[in-house]
């Protein structure tokens, strides 16, 4: 049974200083839960969040030093992953043990990449930190905050286990020594959720100390500097597809958490000007994502980034949903392009999608469009489309979530 503090005269707490999610919305949901006035959708969503947090209580903690081999630097504290869509083109022999050269097969994941654990551990650890922090915020149960603090210290702060603040060796392609920025997506697709986790814990969570908060801010300052000035980051910032969107969104979120609101606001405003016409055709289609072999996934993936960009922007006084590009496209128009696929599946999506066609991945951006852009079409689609199999947690998250697999 889900247990939360309930009182008919619960006192409203000040909103948390979250930088992605609207803190006032979270505070209102918390008040409804603790006063016993939460609706069924909120109660069901909270149960899913708490179940995920309960699983995280006995999983991990995870660390980059747990991987079986070191990156080229020789330092296991550096994050390491292998580019997932690259494959050996020749048989592996004593003279060519790696099967060089490697070639790209878009959308076809090479299981070799899973032998390096940082990618998987990163996903599990960052999801755990988020769900544990959110569970503590809503229930007030100290065990969730204490475990979130342990996971955060292990991944980011403890000298023996912490990750160095860079992504220099993310998504390396075997047999190649060239610099690429694409691997940064390992971070940008889900790192912003941690800004809200940190912000929730900053609001007085047990086990989360002033030293922890100071340490995280120092780490983030170094990480943001790398994400703005490294050769890999410069390449990724120039990317015109979802990679560029995610990096802008991540950097805006980190800047906002660090109190650099003007810099964060400029990132969002510049992203509108620079990326809308590069990514979105006048009819709302996404040519760069539709050219992929997993076009449904990547069209939704990019919009997840834009949904979060809009959420960060809202907290900074920038309404991305109201922006109209020179070609007339709006974010709402782009979102509405997904409605036929979400309602009717692959048969209504006239683009290539290898693998599973998961209609439910459009749910978060439809929620965001319905609530922030008053998109009645997206709201209607939500009532008819399949929702996430593990449960729709939007009613207590109220923010677009990354498309990584859920925490198991």
C-alpha positions as CSV (number, residue, x, y, z in Angstrom):
1,X,0.0,0.0,0.0
2,X,1.2,3.5,-0.8
3,X,1.6,5.5,2.4
4,X,1.9,9.3,2.3
5,X,1.4,11.9,5.1
6,X,-2.2,12.9,5.0
7,X,-3.9,15.7,6.9
8,X,-7.0,17.6,6.3
9,X,-5.2,20.8,7.3
10,X,-1.9,20.3,5.5
11,X,0.1,23.5,5.3
12,X,1.3,24.5,1.8
13,X,5.0,24.6,1.5
14,X,6.9,27.1,-0.7
15,X,7.3,25.9,-4.3
16,X,10.7,24.2,-5.0
17,X,13.2,26.1,-7.1
18,X,13.1,23.6,-10.0
19,X,14.4,24.7,-13.3
20,X,12.6,22.4,-15.7
21,X,9.3,21.6,-14.0
22,X,7.1,24.4,-12.8
23,X,7.7,24.4,-9.1
24,X,4.3,25.9,-8.3
25,X,2.6,22.9,-10.1
26,X,4.7,20.5,-8.0
27,X,3.8,22.3,-4.8
28,X,0.1,22.2,-5.7
29,X,0.2,18.5,-6.4
30,X,2.0,17.9,-3.2
31,X,-0.6,19.9,-1.3
32,X,-3.4,17.9,-2.9
33,X,-1.7,14.6,-2.1
34,X,-0.9,15.4,1.5
35,X,-4.4,16.9,2.2
36,X,-6.1,13.8,0.7
37,X,-7.5,15.7,-2.2
38,X,-5.5,14.2,-5.0
39,X,-7.5,12.8,-8.0
40,X,-7.2,9.3,-9.2
41,X,-4.8,10.1,-12.0
42,X,-2.4,11.7,-9.5
43,X,-2.8,8.9,-7.0
44,X,-2.1,6.3,-9.7
45,X,0.9,8.2,-11.1
46,X,2.3,8.7,-7.6
47,X,2.1,4.9,-7.0
48,X,4.2,4.3,-10.1
49,X,6.8,6.9,-9.0
50,X,7.0,5.4,-5.5
51,X,7.3,1.9,-6.9
52,X,10.2,3.1,-9.0
53,X,11.8,4.7,-6.0
54,X,11.3,1.6,-3.9
55,X,13.1,-0.4,-6.6
56,X,15.9,2.1,-6.5
57,X,16.3,1.7,-2.7
58,X,18.1,-1.6,-3.2
59,X,19.6,-1.1,-6.6
60,X,23.0,0.5,-7.2
61,X,24.7,2.7,-6.3
62,X,26.3,3.0,-9.7
63,X,29.7,4.4,-10.7
64,X,31.7,4.9,-13.9
65,X,34.7,3.2,-12.2
66,X,32.7,-0.1,-12.3
67,X,33.2,-0.6,-16.1
68,X,35.5,-3.5,-17.1
69,X,38.0,-1.4,-19.1
70,X,39.4,2.2,-19.0
71,X,38.9,4.8,-21.8
72,X,41.9,6.0,-23.8
73,X,42.9,8.3,-21.0
74,X,43.5,5.3,-18.8
75,X,41.3,6.9,-16.1
76,X,38.1,5.0,-15.3
77,X,36.6,8.2,-13.8
78,X,36.1,9.4,-17.4
79,X,32.8,8.3,-18.9
80,X,33.1,5.8,-21.7
81,X,30.6,4.4,-24.2
82,X,30.7,2.9,-27.7
83,X,28.7,4.4,-30.6
84,X,25.6,2.0,-30.7
85,X,24.9,2.1,-34.4
86,X,28.4,1.2,-35.7
87,X,29.4,-2.4,-36.7
88,X,32.5,-4.2,-37.8
89,X,32.6,-4.5,-41.6
90,X,35.1,-7.4,-41.8
91,X,35.5,-10.7,-40.0
92,X,37.5,-10.4,-36.7
93,X,40.8,-12.2,-37.2
94,X,44.2,-12.3,-35.4
95,X,45.4,-9.7,-37.9
96,X,42.3,-7.6,-37.6
97,X,40.9,-8.4,-34.1
98,X,38.3,-5.6,-34.2
99,X,37.0,-6.2,-37.7
100,X,38.0,-2.7,-38.9
101,X,36.7,-0.5,-40.3
102,X,33.4,0.0,-38.5
103,X,30.5,1.2,-40.6
104,X,27.2,2.9,-39.6
105,X,23.9,1.1,-39.6
106,X,21.4,3.7,-38.5
107,X,18.9,2.4,-35.9
108,X,20.5,-1.0,-35.6
109,X,22.1,-1.3,-32.1
110,X,25.3,-3.3,-31.9
111,X,25.2,-5.4,-28.7
112,X,29.0,-4.9,-28.4
113,X,28.2,-1.4,-27.0
114,X,26.5,-3.0,-24.0
115,X,29.8,-4.5,-22.8
116,X,30.8,-1.0,-21.6
117,X,28.6,-0.4,-18.6
118,X,28.7,3.4,-18.3
119,X,25.8,3.9,-20.7
120,X,23.5,1.5,-18.9
121,X,24.6,2.6,-15.4
122,X,24.2,6.2,-16.3
123,X,20.6,5.6,-17.3
124,X,19.8,3.6,-14.2
125,X,21.6,6.0,-11.8
126,X,20.1,9.2,-13.2
127,X,16.6,7.8,-13.3
128,X,17.0,6.5,-9.7
129,X,18.2,10.0,-8.5
130,X,15.2,11.6,-10.1
131,X,12.5,9.2,-8.9
132,X,13.9,9.0,-5.3
133,X,14.0,12.8,-5.1
134,X,10.5,13.1,-6.4
135,X,9.2,10.3,-4.1
136,X,10.8,12.1,-1.1
137,X,9.2,15.4,-2.1
138,X,5.7,14.0,-2.3
139,X,5.8,11.5,0.6
140,X,8.2,13.1,3.0
141,X,9.8,9.8,3.7
142,X,13.5,10.3,4.5
143,X,14.6,7.0,3.2
144,X,14.1,8.2,-0.4
145,X,16.1,11.4,0.2
146,X,18.9,9.6,1.9
147,X,19.2,7.1,-0.9
148,X,19.1,9.8,-3.6
149,X,21.9,11.5,-1.8
150,X,24.0,8.3,-1.7
151,X,23.5,7.7,-5.4
152,X,24.4,11.3,-6.2
153,X,27.5,11.3,-4.1
154,X,28.6,8.0,-5.6
155,X,28.2,9.1,-9.2
156,X,29.3,12.8,-8.9
157,X,31.2,13.6,-5.7
158,X,33.1,10.8,-3.9
159,X,36.7,10.8,-5.0
160,X,36.9,7.0,-5.3
161,X,33.9,6.7,-7.5
162,X,32.9,10.0,-9.1
163,X,32.6,10.7,-12.8
164,X,35.0,13.4,-14.2
165,X,33.0,16.4,-15.5
166,X,33.4,15.6,-19.2
167,X,32.0,13.4,-22.0
168,X,35.3,13.2,-24.0
169,X,35.0,9.4,-24.6
170,X,31.3,9.0,-25.1
171,X,30.1,7.0,-28.1
172,X,33.6,6.2,-29.5
173,X,33.7,4.4,-32.8
174,X,36.2,1.4,-32.7
175,X,39.1,1.7,-35.2
176,X,38.7,5.5,-35.4
177,X,40.6,8.3,-33.6
178,X,38.6,11.2,-35.0
179,X,36.8,13.7,-32.6
180,X,33.0,13.6,-32.7
181,X,30.4,15.5,-30.7
182,X,27.6,13.0,-31.2
183,X,28.3,11.0,-28.1
184,X,27.3,13.9,-25.9
185,X,23.7,12.8,-26.5
186,X,24.4,10.2,-23.8
187,X,24.3,13.1,-21.3
188,X,22.0,15.6,-22.9
189,X,19.0,13.3,-23.4
190,X,18.5,12.9,-19.7
191,X,20.8,15.0,-17.6
192,X,18.4,17.9,-17.2
193,X,16.1,15.8,-15.0
194,X,18.9,15.9,-12.4
195,X,18.6,19.7,-12.1
196,X,15.2,19.2,-10.7
197,X,16.3,16.3,-8.5
198,X,19.0,18.5,-7.0
199,X,16.5,21.4,-6.7
200,X,14.0,19.2,-4.8
201,X,16.7,18.0,-2.4
202,X,18.0,21.5,-1.9
203,X,14.6,22.3,-0.3
204,X,15.6,20.7,3.0
205,X,15.9,17.0,2.2
206,X,17.4,14.9,5.1
207,X,20.8,13.5,4.3
208,X,21.5,16.2,1.7
209,X,24.1,18.5,3.2
210,X,25.5,21.9,2.4
211,X,28.7,20.1,1.4
212,X,26.7,18.0,-1.1
213,X,25.0,21.0,-2.6
214,X,28.3,22.9,-2.9
215,X,30.0,19.9,-4.4
216,X,27.3,19.5,-7.0
217,X,27.5,23.2,-8.0
218,X,31.2,22.9,-8.4
219,X,30.9,19.8,-10.6
220,X,28.2,21.3,-12.7
221,X,30.2,24.5,-13.2
222,X,33.1,22.4,-14.6
223,X,30.7,20.3,-16.7
224,X,29.0,23.3,-18.2
225,X,32.3,24.8,-19.1
226,X,33.2,21.5,-20.9
227,X,29.8,21.4,-22.6
228,X,30.4,24.9,-24.0
229,X,34.1,25.0,-25.0
230,X,35.4,21.5,-25.7
231,X,36.0,20.5,-29.3
232,X,33.3,17.8,-29.0
233,X,30.8,20.3,-27.6
234,X,31.6,22.8,-30.4
235,X,30.8,20.2,-33.0
236,X,27.6,19.2,-31.2
237,X,26.4,22.8,-30.8
238,X,26.7,23.1,-34.6
239,X,24.4,20.0,-35.1
240,X,21.1,21.0,-36.7
241,X,19.1,17.9,-35.6
242,X,18.0,16.6,-32.2
243,X,21.6,16.6,-31.0
244,X,21.8,20.4,-31.1
245,X,18.4,20.8,-29.5
246,X,19.3,18.5,-26.6
247,X,22.7,20.3,-25.9
248,X,21.0,23.7,-25.9
249,X,18.3,22.5,-23.6
250,X,20.8,20.8,-21.2
251,X,23.0,23.9,-21.1
252,X,20.1,26.1,-20.4
253,X,18.9,23.9,-17.6
254,X,22.3,23.7,-15.9
255,X,22.8,27.5,-16.3
256,X,19.4,28.1,-14.7
257,X,20.2,25.8,-11.8
258,X,23.5,27.6,-11.2
259,X,21.6,30.9,-11.0
260,X,22.8,32.1,-14.4
261,X,19.3,33.0,-15.5
262,X,20.3,35.6,-18.1
263,X,22.6,33.1,-19.8
264,X,20.0,30.4,-19.7
265,X,17.3,32.7,-21.1
266,X,19.7,33.6,-24.0
267,X,20.3,30.0,-24.9
268,X,16.5,29.4,-25.2
269,X,15.9,32.5,-27.2
270,X,18.8,31.7,-29.5
271,X,17.6,28.1,-30.0
272,X,14.2,29.4,-31.2
273,X,15.9,31.6,-33.8
274,X,18.5,29.2,-34.9
275,X,16.8,25.8,-34.8
276,X,13.2,26.2,-35.7
277,X,13.6,26.8,-39.4
278,X,16.6,24.4,-39.6
279,X,14.5,21.6,-38.0
280,X,10.9,22.3,-38.9
281,X,9.3,22.7,-42.3
282,X,6.4,25.1,-42.7
283,X,3.9,22.2,-42.5
284,X,5.3,21.1,-39.1
285,X,7.3,18.1,-40.4
286,X,10.8,17.4,-39.2
287,X,12.8,16.5,-42.3
288,X,16.1,15.7,-40.4
289,X,14.4,13.3,-38.1
290,X,12.1,11.8,-40.7
291,X,15.1,10.8,-42.8
292,X,16.2,8.3,-40.0
293,X,15.4,4.6,-40.1
294,X,13.6,5.1,-36.8
295,X,11.7,8.2,-37.8
296,X,8.9,7.8,-35.3
297,X,11.3,7.5,-32.4
298,X,13.5,10.4,-33.5
299,X,10.6,12.7,-34.3
300,X,9.3,12.2,-30.8
301,X,12.8,12.2,-29.3
302,X,13.5,15.7,-30.7
303,X,10.2,17.0,-29.5
304,X,11.0,15.7,-26.0
305,X,13.9,18.0,-26.1
306,X,11.7,20.9,-27.3
307,X,9.1,20.1,-24.6
308,X,11.8,20.4,-22.0
309,X,13.3,23.5,-23.6
310,X,9.8,25.1,-23.4
311,X,9.6,24.1,-19.7
312,X,13.0,25.6,-18.9
313,X,12.0,28.7,-20.9
314,X,8.7,29.1,-19.1
315,X,10.6,29.4,-15.8
316,X,12.7,32.1,-17.4
317,X,9.9,34.1,-18.9
318,X,10.2,32.7,-22.4
319,X,7.1,31.1,-24.0
320,X,8.5,28.8,-26.7
321,X,5.0,27.6,-27.5
322,X,4.1,31.1,-28.7
323,X,7.1,31.4,-30.9
324,X,6.4,31.6,-34.7
325,X,9.3,31.0,-37.0
326,X,9.8,33.0,-40.2
327,X,8.4,30.1,-42.2
328,X,5.2,30.2,-40.1
329,X,5.8,27.0,-38.1
330,X,5.0,26.7,-34.4
331,X,5.9,24.0,-31.9
332,X,2.2,23.1,-31.7
333,X,2.0,22.5,-35.4
334,X,5.0,20.2,-35.2
335,X,3.5,18.3,-32.3
336,X,0.2,17.8,-34.2
337,X,2.1,16.1,-37.0
338,X,2.4,13.1,-34.5
339,X,-1.3,12.7,-33.8
340,X,-2.1,10.2,-36.7
341,X,0.8,7.9,-35.7
342,X,-0.1,8.1,-32.0
343,X,-3.7,7.2,-32.7
344,X,-3.3,4.6,-35.4
345,X,0.2,3.3,-35.3
346,X,2.6,2.5,-38.2
347,X,-0.2,2.4,-40.8
348,X,-0.8,6.1,-40.3
349,X,2.9,7.1,-40.3
350,X,4.2,7.3,-43.9
351,X,7.9,7.2,-42.9
352,X,10.4,4.4,-42.1
353,X,10.3,3.1,-38.5
354,X,12.3,-0.1,-38.1
355,X,11.7,-2.1,-34.9
356,X,8.8,-1.5,-32.5
357,X,6.3,1.4,-33.3
358,X,5.5,2.6,-29.8
359,X,2.5,4.9,-30.0
360,X,2.7,5.8,-26.3
361,X,6.0,7.8,-26.6
362,X,4.1,10.8,-27.8
363,X,2.1,11.1,-24.5
364,X,4.4,13.5,-22.7
365,X,4.7,16.1,-25.6
366,X,0.9,15.8,-26.0
367,X,0.4,16.5,-22.3
368,X,2.7,19.5,-22.6
369,X,1.0,20.8,-25.8
370,X,-2.5,20.4,-24.2
371,X,-1.5,22.2,-21.0
372,X,0.9,24.9,-22.3
373,X,-0.4,25.6,-25.8
374,X,-4.1,24.7,-25.1
375,X,-3.8,22.2,-28.0
376,X,-7.3,20.6,-28.0
377,X,-6.2,18.1,-30.7
378,X,-3.4,16.8,-28.6
379,X,-5.7,16.7,-25.6
380,X,-8.2,14.7,-27.5
381,X,-5.5,12.3,-28.8
382,X,-4.4,11.6,-25.2
383,X,-7.8,10.2,-24.4
384,X,-7.7,7.7,-27.3
385,X,-4.1,6.7,-27.8
386,X,-2.2,3.9,-25.9
387,X,-0.5,5.3,-22.8
388,X,2.9,4.1,-21.4
389,X,2.7,0.5,-20.3
390,X,4.2,1.2,-17.0
391,X,1.7,3.9,-16.2
392,X,1.3,7.5,-17.2
393,X,3.3,9.5,-14.5
394,X,2.7,12.9,-16.1
395,X,0.1,13.9,-13.4
396,X,2.9,14.1,-10.8
397,X,5.9,14.8,-13.0
398,X,4.3,17.5,-15.2
399,X,7.3,17.6,-17.5
400,X,8.5,15.9,-20.7
401,X,10.7,12.9,-19.8
402,X,13.5,11.4,-21.8
403,X,12.8,8.4,-24.0
404,X,15.3,6.1,-22.3
405,X,13.8,2.8,-21.2
406,X,12.3,3.1,-17.7
407,X,14.1,2.1,-14.6
408,X,13.6,-1.7,-14.1
